[in-house]
Amino acid sequence: MTTDQIRAICADGAFPGTKTPAELVETHISWVILTPDFAFKIKKPVTFGFLDFGTLEKRRFYCEEELRLNRRLAPDLYLGVLPIAESNDRLVIGATENVPQDYAVQMRRMDNRRQMDILLAAGEVTIGQMKELAAVLAPFHRVAVLENPPECHPATYWADFAELYRFGDDIARHLGPVATDTLQRWRSSIPEFLEQHEPRLQERARKGFWVDGHGDLHARNIMLLDDGPVVFDCIEFNAHFRQNDILNELAFLCMDLEARGHAELAEAFLQAYRQIREVMPQPEDAELFRFFKAYRANVRLKVALIELRQHQSPELEAQVQRYWQVLAGYCPARQQWQRGVHGFCGGPQIF
């Protein structure tokens, strides 16, 4: 599929349900058509180091995986997978009389105004809602524990982190020489930290702290509804990003809240979660949690840089600046990560 074809589907109302108004939202890996009744998510035919939607067969498979995995936390939201095929000389979502040209995940439309990122910007997220969110996620993670987690090796985390170096030219252009120099210093300090903490990382895997979780747990993927929070849009395209230490999962949300200026909500969420299930039984776990927040800031920075390559905009420029500052705040400015960090969910700081 191409953007022009998706726009035509949107303009023609070539989808089930009420036809207007229809809005097209585009990300670096998908198109989403928003209608009064439904949302239709179509995967772009793209291949990156972390995903492969390059063939029709793969896009169908990952649409079905998206449905299966997201029904764990949002069963009423995810409705099915629909073919996109020609009907009366136009492409139609849900047409079945011809060979599918692509596929769409059909979701029930929810009130976007209840997205957590929008409510955060308006200052309308409460401590109570953070406690409700913890009460949803902690039981989910208990069920999602991996019985036989993959062997945990520091090189794996470093390989993920080091993908940022592929964006060296982008970082130099958008962030300047100081950022480039900082990036080079991390080549030694972060691998040293991971090697130092390898025994504890492996021990956590053996003791049931690895889950087949959500993988993309940030504010834009959470709805705060009157009857409780709904978590959606988990990672379906790469199990490696979804199957992780539970601290890695929780770190994404806490990092996102801190990046948006709400460290108090991050702290409230984490403390409420730990009252249900203790996931930091050892002091060393606090240092690992801080690293995982850096790891997740790294992910958001890479996504912002990819999107900036596709669409130049002041908003994306601001995102790149924000996530760099957050990442640099979590990462060491010298060879050792500081011991005895006060608080488990404190905001970024330069060591």
C-alpha positions in Angstrom: 0.0 0.0 0.0 1.0 3.6 -0.5 0.1 6.8 1.3 -2.0 7.9 -1.8 -4.0 4.7 -1.7 -4.7 5.0 2.0 -5.7 8.6 1.5 -8.1 7.5 -1.3 -9.7 4.9 1.1 -10.1 7.6 3.7 -11.6 10.1 1.3 -13.9 7.5 -0.3 -15.2 6.2 3.0 -14.2 2.8 1.8 -14.5 1.1 5.1 -17.2 -0.3 7.5 -19.2 1.9 9.7 -20.0 5.6 9.6 -18.1 7.3 6.8 -17.5 10.9 8.0 -15.6 12.5 9.5 -12.6 10.3 8.7 -9.0 11.3 9.7 -5.7 9.8 8.6 -2.9 9.5 11.2 0.5 8.4 10.0 3.5 7.1 12.0 6.9 5.7 10.9 5.4 2.2 10.6 1.7 2.5 10.1 -1.3 4.4 8.8 -4.4 4.7 11.0 -7.8 5.8 9.7 -10.0 7.2 12.5 -13.7 7.2 11.9 -16.6 7.8 14.3 -17.1 4.1 14.9 -13.7 2.4 14.3 -10.0 2.8 13.9 -8.3 0.9 11.0 -4.6 0.3 11.4 -2.6 -0.6 8.3 1.1 -1.5 8.4 3.5 0.2 6.1 5.6 -2.0 3.8 8.8 -1.0 5.6 11.8 -2.9 6.9 14.0 -1.5 9.7 16.6 -3.2 11.9 13.9 -3.9 14.5 10.9 -4.9 12.3 10.1 -6.4 8.9 6.7 -5.6 7.3 8.3 -6.1 3.8 5.8 -8.7 2.4 2.1 -9.1 2.4 2.4 -12.4 4.3 4.4 -10.8 7.1 1.9 -7.9 7.4 -1.0 -10.3 7.7 0.9 -12.3 10.3 1.7 -9.3 12.4 -1.9 -8.0 12.1 -3.1 -11.2 13.6 -0.4 -11.1 16.3 -1.4 -7.5 17.1 -5.0 -8.7 17.6 -4.0 -11.7 19.7 -1.6 -9.8 22.0 -3.6 -6.7 22.5 -6.7 -8.7 23.5 -4.9 -9.6 26.7 -5.3 -6.1 28.0 -7.9 -4.6 25.8 -10.3 -7.4 24.7 -13.2 -5.0 24.0 -11.1 -2.7 21.8 -9.6 -5.1 19.3 -12.3 -6.4 17.0 -10.6 -8.3 14.1 -8.3 -8.3 11.0 -9.9 -7.2 7.7 -8.6 -7.7 4.2 -8.1 -4.7 1.9 -9.1 -5.6 -1.6 -10.6 -4.1 -4.8 -14.3 -3.7 -5.1 -16.0 -1.8 -7.9 -12.6 -0.5 -9.1 -11.5 0.9 -5.7 -9.7 -0.4 -2.6 -12.1 -1.2 0.2 -11.3 -2.2 3.8 -13.3 -5.4 4.4 -13.9 -6.3 0.7 -13.8 -10.1 0.2 -14.6 -10.6 -3.5 -11.0 -10.2 -4.7 -7.5 -11.2 -3.6 -6.4 -9.0 -0.6 -3.8 -6.4 -1.3 -3.2 -5.7 2.3 -4.8 -6.0 5.8 -6.1 -3.8 8.5 -6.6 -4.3 12.2 -10.1 -3.1 13.2 -10.5 -1.5 16.6 -13.4 0.1 18.3 -13.1 3.9 18.3 -12.5 5.4 21.7 -12.6 9.0 22.9 -9.1 10.2 22.0 -9.5 13.0 24.5 -9.1 10.4 27.2 -5.6 9.4 26.0 -3.2 9.7 28.9 -0.7 11.9 27.0 -3.5 14.4 26.3 -4.7 14.4 29.9 -1.1 14.9 31.1 -0.7 18.0 28.9 -3.9 19.4 30.4 -2.8 18.5 34.0 -5.8 16.2 34.5 -4.1 12.9 35.5 -4.4 12.0 39.2 -2.4 9.9 41.7 -5.6 7.8 42.0 -5.5 7.0 38.3 -1.9 5.9 38.6 -2.9 3.5 41.4 -5.7 2.1 39.2 -3.2 1.6 36.3 -0.8 -0.3 38.7 -3.8 -2.5 39.7 -4.4 -3.4 36.1 -0.8 -4.0 35.1 0.5 -6.0 38.1 -2.0 -8.9 37.7 -1.3 -8.9 33.9 2.4 -9.2 34.5 1.9 -12.1 36.9 0.1 -14.0 34.2 2.6 -13.0 31.6 5.7 -14.3 33.4 8.0 -16.3 31.0 8.5 -19.8 32.3 11.7 -20.2 30.2 13.1 -16.7 29.6 16.0 -16.3 27.1 19.5 -16.1 28.5 20.1 -12.6 29.7 23.4 -11.2 28.4 24.6 -7.6 28.7 25.7 -7.7 25.0 22.0 -7.9 24.0 21.1 -4.7 25.8 24.2 -2.9 24.5 23.4 -4.0 20.9 19.9 -2.5 21.3 21.3 0.7 22.8 24.1 1.0 20.2 21.7 1.1 17.3 21.6 4.8 18.2 25.0 5.1 16.7 23.4 4.5 13.3 21.9 7.9 13.7 25.2 9.7 14.3 24.7 12.1 11.4 21.2 12.9 12.5 22.4 13.5 16.1 25.2 15.8 14.9 22.8 17.7 12.7 20.0 18.1 15.2 21.8 18.1 18.5 25.3 19.3 17.8 28.9 18.4 18.7 28.4 18.1 22.5 25.9 15.3 21.9 28.2 13.6 19.5 31.0 13.7 22.1 28.7 12.4 24.8 27.6 9.5 22.6 31.2 8.5 22.2 31.8 8.4 25.9 28.9 6.0 26.4 30.8 3.4 24.3 32.8 2.4 27.3 30.7 3.5 30.3 27.5 1.7 29.4 29.0 -1.7 28.5 31.0 -1.5 31.8 27.9 -0.9 33.8 26.1 -3.9 32.1 29.0 -6.2 32.7 29.1 -5.2 36.3 25.4 -6.0 36.8 25.3 -9.1 34.6 24.9 -11.5 37.6 21.9 -9.7 39.0 20.3 -9.4 35.5 20.6 -13.2 35.1 19.4 -13.8 38.7 16.3 -11.7 38.0 15.5 -13.8 34.9 15.8 -17.0 36.9 13.5 -15.7 39.7 10.5 -14.9 37.5 11.0 -11.2 36.8 10.9 -11.7 33.0 7.5 -11.2 31.3 5.9 -11.4 27.8 4.6 -7.9 28.4 3.3 -4.9 26.5 6.7 -3.6 25.3 5.5 -0.1 24.4 4.1 1.1 27.7 3.9 4.9 27.4 1.2 7.5 27.9 -0.1 7.6 24.3 -0.9 3.9 24.6 -3.1 4.3 27.7 -6.7 5.5 27.9 -7.9 6.7 31.3 -11.7 6.0 31.2 -14.3 6.5 33.8 -14.5 2.8 34.4 -10.7 2.4 34.6 -7.6 2.5 32.4 -7.2 0.6 29.1 -3.7 -0.2 27.8 -3.5 -0.9 24.1 -1.1 -0.9 21.1 1.5 -3.4 22.4 4.6 -4.5 20.5 3.6 -7.3 18.1 6.4 -7.0 15.5 9.4 -8.0 17.7 9.1 -10.3 20.7 12.6 -9.2 21.8 11.1 -5.8 22.7 8.1 -7.3 24.4 9.8 -10.1 26.4 11.9 -8.4 29.0 12.7 -7.9 32.6 9.6 -6.4 34.2 11.7 -3.4 35.3 12.3 -2.7 31.6 8.6 -2.6 31.0 7.8 -0.4 33.9 10.7 1.9 33.1 9.1 2.9 29.8 6.1 4.4 31.5 8.1 6.1 34.3 10.5 7.5 31.8 7.7 8.9 29.7 6.0 10.5 32.7 9.3 12.1 33.8 10.0 13.3 30.3 6.6 15.0 30.4 7.4 16.7 33.7 5.4 14.4 36.0 8.0 12.6 38.2 5.4 12.6 41.0 3.0 10.5 38.9 5.8 8.1 38.0 6.7 7.7 41.7 3.1 7.1 42.6 2.6 4.5 39.9 5.8 2.6 40.9 5.1 2.6 44.6 1.5 1.4 44.0 2.8 -1.3 41.7 5.3 -2.4 44.3 2.7 -2.7 47.0 1.0 -5.3 44.8 4.1 -7.0 43.7 7.7 -6.2 44.8 9.8 -6.0 41.7 12.9 -4.3 43.3 13.8 -6.6 46.2 17.5 -5.8 46.0 19.2 -2.3 46.2 21.0 -3.1 43.0 17.6 -3.2 41.2 17.3 0.6 41.5 20.4 1.0 39.4 19.1 -1.4 36.8 15.8 0.5 36.8 17.6 3.7 36.1 19.5 2.0 33.2 16.2 0.7 31.8 14.8 4.2 31.8 17.8 5.3 29.8 17.3 2.3 27.5 13.7 3.4 26.9 14.6 7.0 26.3 17.0 5.7 23.7 14.1 3.9 22.0 11.9 7.1 21.9 14.8 9.1 20.6 15.4 6.7 17.7 11.7 6.7 16.9 11.7 10.5 16.8 14.7 10.6 14.6 13.1 8.1 12.2 10.0 10.2 12.0 12.0 13.4 11.6 13.7 11.8 8.5 10.2 11.2 7.1 8.6 14.5 8.0 10.4 17.6 9.0 8.5 19.5 11.7 9.2 21.7 14.7 7.2 19.3 16.9 9.5 16.4 16.0 12.6 18.6 16.4 11.3 19.3 19.9 10.8 15.6 20.6 14.4 14.8 19.5 15.7 17.5 21.9 13.5 16.4 24.8 14.4 12.7 24.5 18.1 13.5 24.1 18.0 15.5 27.3 16.2 12.8 29.2 18.6 10.1 27.9 21.7 12.2 28.8 20.2 12.8 32.2 19.9 9.1 33.0 23.3 8.0 31.5 26.6 8.4 33.3 28.9 11.4 32.6 31.8 9.3 33.9 32.7 5.7 33.9 30.7 4.6 37.0 27.0 4.9 37.5 26.3 6.6 40.8 25.6 4.3 43.8 22.8 5.1 46.3 20.4 6.9 44.0 17.7 8.5 46.1 14.3 7.2 45.1 13.6 4.6 42.5 11.7 6.8 40.1 13.5 10.1 40.3 13.8 12.3 37.3 16.9 12.6 35.0 20.0 14.0 36.4 23.6 14.3 35.3 25.9 12.3 37.4 
